[in-house]
Amino acid sequence: MASQTIRDRTFEDRATEQFRVRMRPKAIALYAKLFPGWEFIDLRANGERGHILDEEYGIDAEIRCPGSCSLTLQEKFRDYKHLIEYGDFTQGYMTRYHTPDVAEGEWFKLNTALYFYGWADDEESEFVKWIMLDVFTYKLLAVHAGGLDRLGGRNSLRQNRRWGQTAFYPIQLDALKPAIVASSDEMLIGRTGFLPTPQQ
């Protein structure tokens, strides 16, 4: 039974990574509109962790302004089924939950500047809905609310047994509005993108 569970998770991990790879060009196209002229750098080599920012702080990518600063980015791509059935933002909280090896999850390592969270359409041709979070403001919202379980009301810690006993909080998007700097509902901050095109 245990070996079957491991095989199932390996298959699901592979399917999730394949989905991420298929949706990556669509995400990059959005980033190009939000950050015109900026360079996008994936910190995961062939989908596997390798860069210290990815391994230690859960940072998936870096967006660099030529000759100037850079911003770090966390990403989560969801399929259309998750949008229809749930449509909420899920924040990983603990891993190997309810086991002797329980450990802190994504929330405790979330040290990125921005968080892109998007849902693909049914054909996986684009992100039909997405948000870009300012993580600093998102964290302050959680702190001021008294914790993730109180952000936007009372949220129950849930467990996804298929993914290494991951425990997560589902959060309604309305509760995150003060931290959303761009979204599919209001795509761009200003008419030229999230930030102006860097001067050459």
C-alpha positions in Angstrom: 0.0 0.0 0.0 2.8 2.4 0.9 4.6 1.7 -2.4 1.4 2.4 -4.3 1.0 5.7 -2.5 4.6 6.7 -3.4 4.0 5.8 -7.0 0.8 7.8 -7.1 2.6 10.9 -5.6 5.4 10.5 -8.1 2.9 10.4 -11.0 1.1 13.5 -9.6 4.4 15.4 -9.0 5.3 14.7 -12.6 1.9 15.8 -13.9 2.1 19.0 -11.8 5.5 19.8 -13.2 4.4 19.1 -16.8 1.4 21.5 -16.2 3.8 24.1 -14.8 6.0 23.9 -17.8 3.1 24.2 -20.2 1.8 27.3 -18.5 5.2 29.0 -18.0 5.2 30.8 -21.4 1.7 32.2 -20.6 3.0 33.5 -17.2 6.1 35.0 -18.8 3.9 36.8 -21.4 1.9 38.4 -18.5 5.1 39.4 -16.7 6.3 41.1 -19.9 3.2 43.3 -19.8 3.5 44.0 -16.1 7.3 44.7 -16.3 8.0 45.9 -19.8 11.7 45.6 -20.6 12.6 43.6 -17.5 14.4 40.2 -17.7 12.8 37.1 -16.3 15.1 34.4 -14.7 13.8 31.0 -13.7 15.7 29.8 -10.6 14.6 26.2 -11.1 16.8 24.2 -13.5 14.6 21.9 -15.6 11.9 22.1 -12.9 14.2 21.0 -10.1 15.4 23.0 -7.2 19.0 24.1 -7.3 19.3 27.8 -6.6 19.7 28.7 -2.9 16.8 31.2 -3.1 14.6 28.4 -4.3 15.8 25.8 -1.9 15.8 27.9 1.3 13.2 30.6 0.6 10.8 29.2 -1.9 11.6 31.9 -4.5 10.9 30.5 -8.0 12.1 33.4 -10.2 13.7 36.7 -10.4 12.7 39.7 -12.5 15.5 42.1 -13.2 15.4 45.7 -14.4 18.4 46.1 -16.7 21.1 48.1 -15.0 19.0 48.5 -11.8 17.2 46.5 -9.2 15.5 43.1 -9.2 12.4 41.6 -7.6 11.9 38.0 -6.4 8.8 36.0 -7.4 6.9 33.0 -6.1 4.5 31.2 -8.5 1.6 28.9 -8.2 -0.3 27.7 -11.2 -3.7 26.0 -10.7 -5.9 24.2 -13.3 -9.4 25.2 -14.3 -11.0 22.6 -12.1 -9.5 24.3 -9.0 -11.0 27.6 -10.2 -14.5 26.2 -10.7 -14.5 24.1 -7.5 -12.7 26.4 -5.1 -11.5 29.7 -6.6 -9.6 30.6 -3.4 -5.9 31.2 -2.6 -4.3 28.4 -0.7 -1.4 29.0 1.6 0.8 26.1 2.5 1.4 26.0 6.2 2.8 22.7 7.4 4.3 19.6 5.6 4.1 16.0 6.7 1.2 17.1 8.9 0.1 14.6 11.6 3.3 12.7 11.3 6.4 12.6 13.6 8.3 14.5 10.9 5.9 17.5 10.8 7.7 20.6 9.6 7.0 24.2 8.8 5.7 24.8 5.3 5.7 27.6 2.6 4.3 30.3 4.9 7.3 30.2 7.2 9.7 30.4 4.2 7.8 33.0 2.2 10.5 35.6 1.6 9.7 36.7 -1.9 8.7 40.2 -2.9 5.8 39.1 -5.2 3.5 36.1 -5.5 1.8 35.2 -8.8 -1.2 32.9 -8.3 -3.1 32.0 -11.5 -5.7 29.6 -12.8 -5.5 28.2 -16.3 -8.5 28.0 -18.6 -9.9 24.6 -19.6 -7.7 24.4 -22.7 -4.6 25.6 -20.8 -4.2 28.4 -23.4 -4.0 31.2 -20.9 -4.6 32.2 -17.3 -8.3 33.0 -17.2 -7.9 34.4 -13.7 -4.8 35.5 -11.7 -3.5 37.8 -9.0 -0.1 39.3 -8.1 0.4 39.7 -4.4 2.7 42.1 -2.6 4.0 39.6 -0.1 5.0 42.2 2.6 1.4 43.6 2.6 0.0 40.1 2.6 2.0 39.2 5.7 0.9 42.3 7.5 -2.8 41.5 6.7 -2.3 38.1 8.3 -0.6 39.6 11.3 -3.2 42.3 11.9 -6.0 39.7 11.5 -4.5 37.6 14.2 -3.2 34.9 12.0 -4.0 33.1 8.7 -6.9 31.3 10.3 -8.6 34.7 10.9 -7.7 36.4 7.6 -11.1 37.2 6.0 -13.0 35.3 8.7 -12.3 32.0 10.3 -10.3 29.6 8.0 -9.9 26.0 9.0 -6.5 24.4 8.5 -7.0 21.7 5.9 -4.9 18.7 4.9 -4.1 17.5 1.4 -3.0 13.9 2.0 -1.9 13.4 -1.6 0.9 15.9 -1.3 3.0 14.7 1.6 0.4 15.4 4.2 0.5 19.2 3.4 -1.7 21.4 5.6 -2.9 24.6 4.2 -5.3 27.5 4.7 -7.8 28.4 2.0 -8.2 32.2 1.9 -10.9 34.1 -0.1 -9.5 36.5 -2.6 -11.6 39.4 -1.2 -9.5 39.2 2.0 -6.3 39.7 0.0 -7.5 42.8 -1.9 -5.2 45.3 -0.1 -2.2 43.1 -1.1 -3.2 42.6 -4.7 -1.1 44.9 -6.9 -2.3 43.5 -10.2 -4.9 41.0 -11.3 -6.9 39.7 -14.3 -9.8 41.9 -13.1 -7.7 45.0 -13.2 -4.7 43.9 -15.3 -2.3 46.8 -15.1 -1.3 49.4 -12.6 -1.4 52.4 -14.9 -1.4 52.2 -18.7 2.2 51.3 -19.3 2.5 48.3 -17.0 3.3 47.7 -13.4 6.5 49.6 -13.7 7.7 51.9 -16.5 10.0 50.6 -19.2 13.6 51.1 -18.1 15.6 53.9 -19.8 18.3 52.7 -22.1 
